[in-house]
Amino acid sequence: MTGRSHTTSPGGDVWVLAIKNVRTNDSGLYSCEVNSSPVVQTFHQLSVLSRSLVPPALSPPSASLIPVTPTEKPSNHNYTECCIALNVSYSCLGFCNIQSILDGTTGQDPEHCESDFQSIVKCMADGRNHVPCCIEEKVPDICQDVCRGEYTMITDNIKTHFSCAAYTEQTLACIVEGIEILPSSPLEVQVIPLTANSFAVEWVPPYNNPETVTEYTVNVTMLQSFDPSIISSPTYDNTSQDIVTPHSVQVNVKVSDNQSNYVVIKELVPFTMYEVTLVAKNKHGTSLPSYPIRSLTMVAGQMKTQTPKKVPKLPNVKQCCLEKGIKHEKCLSKLCGLTENADLEVADMMICAPWAQTTFSCLANGVDHTPCCKARGLPEICLDLCLGNITQLNFNYFKCLKYIPTYKDCLMQGYGVLPSAPMKIRVTNVDVDYAILHWDPPEYLGDSVINYDLHVRQLQQQEYQIIHEIFEAQLEREENEYNVTACCSSAGLSSSCMSLCSYDASMTKLKSLAGVCGPEFSKLVRCGAGGRNHSPCCSRRGVPAACLPLCSGVVIQSLAATATTCVPYIGNIVQCFEEGTGLLPGPISELHAVSVTDSEVYLAWEPPTEGANATDYVIHFKKVDNTSMHETILKLDNQKNASTTSEKISGLETGHLYNVFVVARNEYGTSLPSSVLLINITKTDLGDRGLSAVTSPPHSLAVASRSATFVTITWQPPEFSHPAEQLVYRVFYKSSSDQTFRASDTSVSSHTLEHLSPNTQYIVYVTAISKKGQSLPSETLLAWTDPAYPAFVEPPTVHPINLIVEGSSMTILCIAMGTPMPTISLYISGRLVRQEVTRHMVTVIYNVTRDMNLISCYADNGYGTPMEARRRIVISYAPHLTATGITMATHGDTVTLECTVDSQPHPKMMFWRDYTQRVPVIQGAKYDVNITRLKDEEDKWLMQLTIKSITDSDEDGSDHRSCCAHSGVERGCLDWCRGEAVFVQDSKVCLLQHTKRIMSCFREGRDRLPGPPQNVRVERINDHSVLVRWDPPVKNPHTVEMYRVFWRQAGSKTPATKNDSKTTSLKITGLKSGVSYECVVKAGNSRGTSTLTEPVKFTTDEKYITSAASMGEEHSQFGMAAGLVFTLIFLVGIVVAAIWLIRTRSLLGHKSTGGVAFENPSYLREVNMDHIQPSDANTSSGINQSGWKQEQLHVPSSTEVPPSIYEELKLGQDGAGFKRLKP
């Protein structure tokens, strides 16, 4: 060690030796040595002075020496290092400095450091007992835990919510002062059992101010049990005072008489557990007790060996190394000195490798230590060291470094200097959470043992679980023990508030039930006080004067004012309540006057039934008049003591009124008056029952609220009443012009007087009625009702203000004024929605519809004319389209499509040719778009699209036969579902029975089915294969899942060959050279397919492609169309209903006549499509393979489709679905 700082030179190291807790025997010469060649050393002299040294006394120069006031040290105490050692959170270290606490610069809210306060307060006290100073500074006992280094954690228990903020400065001042002058706790306390009746106590002086210690107090307490069981729920703290038997010893040790800090405690009980603590004292005070040490005295007849036997000497390994030629100082001190110092490193082994054989041979000392090494788990490579037979020390032995301590133990065991293992270990006194172990000394060198090391481990790694008892044993209450719950039950406390009637009530429940149990707060306070006067305790514990009435069970202010002022002190009050139940006497009962004369009154009463015993009684009496008779004072002008439950009062004035009450008293305090007796001192015959005392009158009447027709009156319960007494309040009231009072009873401390006249003064007073009778009237209250004003209502306020969307919600606020309070009615579009008596009515309307645009607030209070205010709002909603359906036309005709739009706000309207692809219809020579607003309909428009010179490109282009088959359309009518003609004889049936279904499928498939592929072309590959290409459909190309290609020889009646492709091309192979083929393509998805494309003819030996359209087919199709037209005209003349269907929803268009079926694209948006589960489209090849949705329809289980329909839909059977390829 050096006394000055060091400067580090480049490339050098600084080594510092720190000696903690220095003692006088640490004095001496210390050297710092560098292992270099030559060796460099520095020497440092250390002198440690004893704290017991004091300077020589100086005699004052004269008797008239003027005292000099010493300079005060700054009042600060910084204990940050202690806080860090106890793992206080970094953010809470601001509380580890008293000055920062006083300045308010801790930098953190105390609530966030609640979990660290136990450690902070422990460090703050620093082992000193500051309680005497705190008592001198008038700090309440409930706040003195900080003065002794303890902190009461705030829990959900109501008793932990107490306030000590007013005494923070005094407490901290005491701690700052005590840190300077008080000693800290003694250190390193040890208890050494000596015999069955004695043990020795040894300790080290305190770290702080040890020189001021004049005396040590050794407290020895015999324990009745160990720590409380983990499976129980003790109600006491685990301190000696709680688990102590009458046997305890306190020994004072003077410092001047005992310099060795050692004392022997005698006359103890054999085989008994004792707890030992030490307290250091000086002239200023004491330290806190040291950590408690528990020790067990020996069994009778057993005694500790005072002087350990001398152990055998160790072999001189260094001398052996020197004799065998090892001269290196490092090897002599490190390797050969291994028995003294086991700090061996790799560098040491490398340096000493040349002498390894000699070194380990000397260490073995001719003994084979291998059995011990094996038993202790050394690796195989390291066993050579234990044998001492090693020829070369290489890097393989480096792994043995971590086993050097174990190797050293085996050497010691081989040298014969270690004791053998303890013998006969046994367990006694086994409990649920502790046991006592015994053992005998080792057989070998047992008398040389200094101490034993006990190793314990848990065999089962499972955590303990607390099992809640199903049945809990309750101790029977003593006969005079106070039962607060029974009091609340007798007082009529509601069951929902019964959980608060406990001294261990939950603060969480108190907050949650405050609104519900507020009217019954007085019952809880009365039963909590239990008829006892706890005011002295509350004053001692720092409860402010404004809250002291609560300590007597009296509520003076309103509930809100009381809660604001007194909730911080609720823990202080409840602790006084609980403490007083075991100390203070309970209230007397059955006070009554037995007889009354012109100057005397004879009183009798019953003693307290609960609480501590009363030693005597105090009778308070006072002469009163009509004014003072209502006063309730705890101490009257005259008092008289009585030792029994009856007493005579003499010397009273005849004809005057006297107030009398009686309280019980003992050494700890008094009870509260339970009733008051008002006596007229005039000779009266009271009969056998006498004149009973009754409760004092209610008080503090106030008007809580009022209107033109009602007044709400509140009051506080009587100050003098029995806590368990049920009270009924009777409210008397009348107008100033009435002659008699009206009465109304209630059990709570508030009442609303209804059906009153406006602008009228009323006189009100209240009495309390108990089983003994009615109390005196309370003070009289004059209350006015408000004047009557007719109802006035403001226009309704609607939120949101700007945008109300159909289907959303809106909030409507109706505000009405008037006295009395009006009845507000809310009407929406003429329908009554809500009605309530209030001034502000807020209504939330969900799922707003477009017809809720007229809102009206109506108010009426019975005075004047009712008033109504209206407001029309704008409700926005999505456009709703109503289209004309399908329109029939022929080539070259002009068609007008119409749809009606209902929307708010004004929508953007246009026609789409294919709205999914957003292809608009543009105004021009072919298309004429006209949009007009309908008359008398502000939110409706008429859209008209006129198409001139209709062409085939305006048709649908999808194959709806799958939908038609599911819908029950007959097989003969399915061609209509893809826009082709049917036989004339079947057209009547199709028209009458299936028109609606076919139209529905057209609407449903409009957005779901693709149109036919475009631009089909064939490219020759070779004489036997071609590549067919095409473009995606114009209509719904995004819905295409698969393309199907059909081909066959031109003019052949054999079924066509087909194959599927997910792309827009397909390679066809296996064709014959020189043969003419024709090919068509259609698109499809899981819901259906498109119509077929125009056929394309090709041959493999030619390089051109021809179309398959022929005049013969056209003439044939024209004839068929003429027949269909004739059929339609015939059916129109026969069936009128069919004519209507034809005009509105007919599906007669077919390709042979050039007819086109139109659907309004906007109309399709109104279709509510059912959910159809799609199926995967599998590519198939060949005529008998099918993976097409159209060919394998998914039919609901409730509908059966004949197999013939499936066969009909399988393209290629008898040419069905391939008409255009027929010859």
Helices and strands as residue ranges (DSSP letters): G 24-26, E 28-34, E 40-46, H 80-85, G 90-96, H 98-103, G 110-116, H 117-125, H 131-136, G 141-143, G 146-148, G 158-160, G 165-167, H 168-181, E 187-195, E 198-204, G 210-212, E 215-223, E 244-254, E 262-265, E 273-281, E 293-296, H 317-323, H 329-334, H 346-351, G 353-355, H 356-364, H 370-375, G 380-382, H 383-387, G 395-403, H 404-415, E 423-428, E 436-440, G 446-448, H 484-490, G 495-500, H 507-512, H 514-517, G 518-520, H 521-529, H 535-540, G 545-552, H 559-566, G 567-569, H 570-581, E 589-596, E 601-606, E 616-624, G 628-630, E 638-642, E 646-649, E 657-666, E 669-670, E 677-680, E 691-692, E 699-706, E 711-716, E 728-735, E 742-746, E 750-753, E 761-770, E 773-774, E 781-784, E 789-793, E 797-799, E 804-805, E 810-819, E 823-828, E 831-837, E 840-845, E 854-860, E 867-872, E 875-883, E 886-889, E 895-904, E 912-914, G 915-917, E 919-920, E 927-933, E 940-947, G 952-954, E 958-959, H 961-966, G 971-978, H 984-1006, E 1014-1022, E 1025-1031, G 1037-1039, E 1042-1049, E 1057-1061, E 1065-1068, E 1076-1085, E 1088-1090, E 1096-1099, E 1105-1107, H 1111-1134, H 1136-1145, G 1151-1153, E 1156-1159, G 1163-1166, H 1203-1209, G 1213-1215, G 1219-1221
